[in-house]
Amino acid sequence: MARLRSLAFNLAFYAWTTGLTLVTLPFYFFLPKQRAMGVVRLWARGMLWLLKLIAGTGYEVRGLENVPPDGCLVASKHQSAWETLALVPILPDPTYVMKQELAKIPVFGAYTTHAGMIHVDRAGGAKALRALAERAREELADKRQIVMFPEGTRRPPGAPPAYQSGVALLYKQLHVPVVPAALNSGLFWPRHKLTNHPGTIVVEFLPPIEPGLDSKTFLKRLETAIETASDRLVAEAAA
């Protein structure tokens, strides 16, 4: 039954994506950035609605009051495709740090660029990091939340953490609070699989880490906060 419901969800999701793209394409690139983000937010909300209606997978948000109103960096656990979409309508005005290759996907890449997403060349070294910091400052000036996945790729629940130094470098450059985000989405929408499981995904925004720490201390504190809370949410769901 779960496979049939998942198949139905995936068909409905791709139909929703295609339909919305065709409807908005004639005017999307004439919209200001905030209105363009409204289209992206509508798309993500539609996904969440279809996921709940068809696959029986809902969600719960905790700790949203921990997200500062004046712009910040949100460092999120990454277990699933869910958070790449769901944080768009959950956060007030997010922009994602995305690999540069996504900007080259026809239509999709242009949509993300116009909405102010931040594309980074992961093989570009110091030059790419400087460009990333500069783009992040531009979006922070508009009081947006910079969403970043510190491990760089999806990892299943219970896998050993693999945090990379990029988030610490950005923390040092931006001088803004970093909000750790924990979740258990991998239990309900596993990576590399098209099967969705019914239940409630929980995402929890933890108290922010203020600027001013050295990189090593910051990265350890971030990893401990995210991993401890994510393990708790996974155990809570399993129980």
N, C-alpha and C positions, 0 to 999 in steps of 0.2 A: 504493500500500500504506500509506504514512504517513497518508493522509487517512482510510482505512478504520479503521486502528488508532486514530487520534485520535477518530473518531466513536464507536467502541466504548468508548474511555476516557471520553468525555464522558457517554455514556449510563450507564455504570457508576458514574461519580462522582455524577451527580444521583440515581441510584437509591440509592446508599450514603448520601447526604446526607438524602434523604427518609426512608429506612428508619430511620436512627439518630435523626432528629428525632422520628418517630412513637413510637419505643420509649422515648426518654428524656423526652419532653414531660410525662408524668404526674408525674414526680418531680424533674425538673431544677431547678426553682426552689425546691425545699426543701433542696437541697444547699448546704453551705458553699462558699465561693469556690474553695478548693483542689480540692474534688471536682468542682465545675462545670468547672474547667480540665481535669480529667482527662477529661471527656467531649469537650471541644474538642480535646484532645491525641489522643484515640482517633480522632476524625473526621479530623484532619490526617494521622495515621499511615496510616489507611485510604486516603486520597488518594495518598500516596506509594507505597504498596504497589500500588495499581491502576495508577498511572502507570508503574511499572517493569514490572509483569506484562503490561500490555496495549500500552502505547506504547513500551516498551523504554527509557524515560528514567529512569536512576538518578541518584544524587547522591553527592557526597563532601564531607565537612566537614573543614576545616583550621583550626588555630589556636584551637580551642575553649578551650584553656588560658588564652587571653588575656582571657576573660570573668571579671571579678572575682566572687567568691562573695557579696559583701555588697550587691549592687545596683549598677546602672550604667545609662547611656544607650547603646543600640546604634543607631548611625546607619548604615543599610544602603543600598547601591545598589539602585535599583528599576528592573528591566528587564522584569518579568514578573509574572503572577499567582502564580507558584511561591513566591516568598519570603513572600507574604502568608499562605500556609498552612504552608510547610515550616519556618519558624523556630519555630513553636509546639512541635513535639516535639524540635527540635534544641537549643534553649536550655533551661536548667534550669526557669525559671518566668517566661516573658515576658508582658508586656502591651503592646498596640499603641496608638499614637496614631492615631485614626481620625477621619475627618470626621463631623460630627454627623448628616449625612443618613443614614448607615448605621444609626444607632440607631433610626431611624424605620421601617425595613423590618420588616414583621410577622414575628414569631418570631425571625428572625435578629438583629434589633436587640436584642431582649430577652435572647437568649442571650449576646451580647457584653457587654451591661451587667452581667449577673449574674456573668460570669467576670472582671469587673474591668477591662475594656478602657476606654481613656480617649478620650472623644469630645470633639472640639473644633470650635467654630464658627469656620471659617476666615475669615469676614467680620466677626468680632466685635471686631477690633482689640485694644487693650490689655487690656480687660476679659476677653476670651477667653484671652489669653496668661496672665493672672494665674490664671484658673480652671484652665488646663492645668497650670501649675506646681504649684498646690495639689494637684490630683489625682495628679500624678506623685510628689509627696512622700509622699502616702498609700501609694502602691504601693511606693515605695522603702523605706518603713518595714518592709515585709514582705520585703525583699531581692529584689525582682523586677527583671527587666531591662525597661527602657522602650524599646520598638522604635519607631524613627521613620525615615521616608524623607525625607531632607533636600531632595530635589528635588520632593517633593510629588506627583509622578505618574510613571508608567512612561515610560522613555525607551529607545529601541532601542540596542543595542551600537554604539559608535562615534559616537553623537550628541553634540554639544557639551554639556558639563555645565551645569546650571541650578540651582545651589544657592540655597536661600532662607534668609532671616535667622532664621527661626523656631528652627532647631536651635541657633544661636549664643545666642539669647535664653534658651533652655531650659538650655543649658550654663552660662550666667552665673548663672541662678537656682538651679540644683540643687546645684552644687559637688560633682559626682561625676565619676568617670572616664567618658569617652566612647570606646566601642569602635567603630572603623570596620569595616564589613563589605563586602567586595568579592564579586562573583559574575559568572557568565556565563550566567545563566538565559535571557536573551533569545534566545540562539542555539537553544534547544531548546523553548521555549514562548513564541513571539513575542507581543508585545502586540497586541490587537485581532484575534487570529486564533485559530481553534479547532484548528489543526494543531500536533501535538506531534512532535518529531523525536527519534529514538533517540540515545542517548549518555549522557554523565555530566555533570550540572550540578555545578559546584564553587562552594561558598561558603567564603570565608576570612575569619576574624575576625583583625584586625590588632592590633598592640600598642596598648593604650589611650592616649588623650590625657588627661593629668592635668588637674585643674581649676586655674584661676589665670591662664590666658592672657587677653589682651584679645580681644574678639570678632573683630576683623579677622584677627589672627594665627591664632586657633583655626579660623576658617572656611577659611582658605587651607590650613592644615595638614591639615584633614579632607578637603577636596576633593582635594588632591594625593595623599593616602594612598589614598583610595577609587578615584580614577580611574586611578592608576598600576597598582594591583593588579588592578582589573577589566580594564584593557586587556591586562595580562599573561595573565589567565585566558582571555580571549577568543582571544588569539593562540595560547595553548597548546592550546585546543580545536580551533581551525582547523587547526593543524599535525597 
